[in-house]
Amino acid sequence: MLNKFILGSAVAAAIIFTGCSSKSPEVDTSAQKAASNAATSTAAETGATKTDAAADAAKMAAEKLANAQAQIQSVLFDFDKYNIRADMQAVVDANAKVSGGLEAKVKLEGNADERGTDEYNYALGLKRANTVKAAYASKGVNEASISTVTFGEGNPVCKESTEECWAKNRRVDTKLEK
């Protein structure tokens, strides 16, 4: 009896396991592949679009910066002075308005004419740049975005030894940087 029970159990198990063999169903994966390809294509196009948009934005920002730089004028100073002249106040105001309206760094370059020692002219150029920096800050330009440098007499725009030429070299130039 025990033999019949074991034999019957073995036969039943064989029938059950052979009847439940796993056959993988055939599935059409072409739709999945097409969807995957479309997603990849869309991602590539979106990436290209983002890249194009970033390039366009950078180009527009560079043009805006160049246009603003074209509006900036040099601030001129009297001989041996670093206070802003009355006739230069409108230039300072206009430069500050242009500079403050941008998200750009402002570099102020102080200059002097050729008269005086190198050390004196470097110090004078720096004092001029710092005076303009303070004026820009008082007009609303973010002081943290303003840097100063001095060239002393080393960056002349005019090289003749005349008062008219020296007057052009006593200046602070404003440079806008990204």
C-alpha positions in Angstrom: 0.0 0.0 0.0 2.8 2.3 0.8 4.3 1.4 -2.6 1.1 2.3 -4.4 0.9 5.6 -2.6 4.5 6.5 -3.5 4.0 5.4 -7.0 0.8 7.3 -7.3 2.4 10.4 -5.9 5.3 10.2 -8.3 3.0 9.8 -11.3 0.8 12.7 -10.1 3.9 14.9 -9.6 5.2 14.0 -13.1 1.9 14.9 -14.7 1.7 18.2 -12.8 5.2 19.3 -13.6 5.1 18.3 -17.2 1.7 20.0 -17.6 3.0 23.2 -16.2 6.1 23.5 -18.3 7.2 27.0 -18.8 6.9 28.2 -22.3 7.6 31.8 -22.8 4.9 33.6 -24.5 5.8 35.4 -27.7 5.6 39.1 -27.2 5.9 41.7 -29.9 8.7 44.0 -28.8 8.8 46.2 -31.9 6.5 48.7 -30.2 8.9 48.9 -27.2 11.9 49.4 -29.5 10.1 52.1 -31.5 9.1 53.9 -28.2 12.7 53.6 -27.0 14.1 55.0 -30.2 11.6 57.8 -30.2 12.5 58.7 -26.6 16.2 58.6 -27.4 15.6 60.8 -30.5 13.5 63.2 -28.4 16.2 63.4 -25.7 18.8 64.1 -28.3 16.7 66.8 -29.8 15.9 68.3 -26.4 19.7 68.2 -25.6 20.4 69.9 -28.9 17.6 72.4 -28.2 19.0 73.1 -24.7 22.5 73.5 -26.2 21.3 75.8 -28.9 19.3 77.8 -26.4 22.3 78.1 -24.1 24.5 79.2 -27.0 21.9 81.8 -28.1 21.6 83.1 -24.5 25.4 83.4 -24.2 25.5 85.2 -27.6 22.8 87.6 -26.5 24.5 88.3 -23.2 27.8 89.0 -25.0 26.1 91.4 -27.4 24.3 93.1 -24.5 27.7 93.5 -22.7 29.4 94.8 -25.9 26.5 97.3 -26.4 26.8 98.5 -22.8 30.6 98.8 -23.1 30.2 101.0 -26.1 28.1 103.4 -24.0 30.8 103.7 -21.2 33.0 106.8 -21.3 36.3 107.5 -19.5 36.1 109.6 -16.4 38.8 112.4 -16.7 40.6 114.1 -13.8 42.6 117.3 -13.3 46.3 117.3 -12.9 47.5 115.8 -9.6 43.9 115.3 -8.4 41.7 112.3 -7.8 38.3 113.9 -7.0 35.6 113.7 -9.6 35.3 116.9 -11.6 31.9 118.6 -11.8 31.8 118.2 -15.6 32.5 114.4 -15.2 29.6 113.8 -12.8 27.2 113.2 -15.7 29.6 110.7 -17.1 29.9 108.9 -13.8 26.1 108.8 -13.4 25.6 107.4 -17.0 28.4 104.8 -16.5 26.9 103.7 -13.2 23.4 103.4 -14.7 24.7 101.2 -17.5 27.0 99.2 -15.2 24.4 98.7 -12.5 21.8 97.4 -15.0 23.9 94.4 -15.9 24.9 91.2 -14.2 28.6 91.8 -15.0 31.8 92.5 -13.2 33.0 96.1 -13.4 36.8 96.6 -13.6 38.0 100.2 -13.0 41.4 101.0 -14.5 43.1 104.0 -13.0 45.6 106.0 -15.1 47.9 109.0 -14.8 49.9 111.1 -17.2 53.6 110.7 -17.6 54.6 113.5 -15.2 55.7 112.3 -11.7 57.5 109.2 -10.5 56.2 105.7 -11.3 55.3 105.1 -7.6 53.4 108.4 -7.4 51.5 107.7 -10.6 50.6 104.2 -9.6 49.2 105.5 -6.3 47.4 108.3 -8.0 45.8 105.9 -10.5 44.6 103.7 -7.7 43.1 106.6 -5.8 41.2 107.7 -9.0 39.9 104.2 -9.5 38.8 104.0 -5.8 37.0 107.3 -6.1 35.1 106.1 -9.1 34.3 102.9 -7.3 32.8 104.8 -4.4 30.8 106.9 -6.8 29.4 103.9 -8.6 28.6 102.2 -5.3 26.7 105.3 -4.2 24.7 105.1 -7.4 23.6 101.5 -6.8 26.3 99.4 -8.5 27.0 96.3 -6.4 30.3 97.2 -4.7 31.3 93.5 -4.6 31.2 93.3 -8.4 33.6 96.2 -8.8 37.4 95.7 -8.9 40.1 98.3 -9.3 43.5 98.3 -10.9 46.1 101.0 -11.6 48.3 101.3 -14.6 49.9 104.6 -13.4 51.4 106.1 -16.6 51.8 102.8 -18.3 48.6 102.8 -20.4 48.5 106.1 -22.2 45.9 106.8 -24.9 47.9 109.7 -26.2 51.7 109.9 -26.3 52.5 113.5 -27.1 54.0 115.7 -24.4 51.3 118.3 -24.5 48.8 119.4 -21.9 45.9 118.3 -24.1 47.4 114.9 -24.5 48.2 114.5 -20.8 44.6 115.5 -19.9 43.4 112.4 -21.9 45.7 110.1 -20.0 44.4 111.3 -16.5 41.5 109.0 -16.5 39.6 106.0 -15.1 38.4 103.5 -17.7 35.4 101.2 -16.9 35.6 97.7 -18.4 32.6 95.4 -18.2 33.4 91.7 -17.9 31.3 88.6 -17.8 
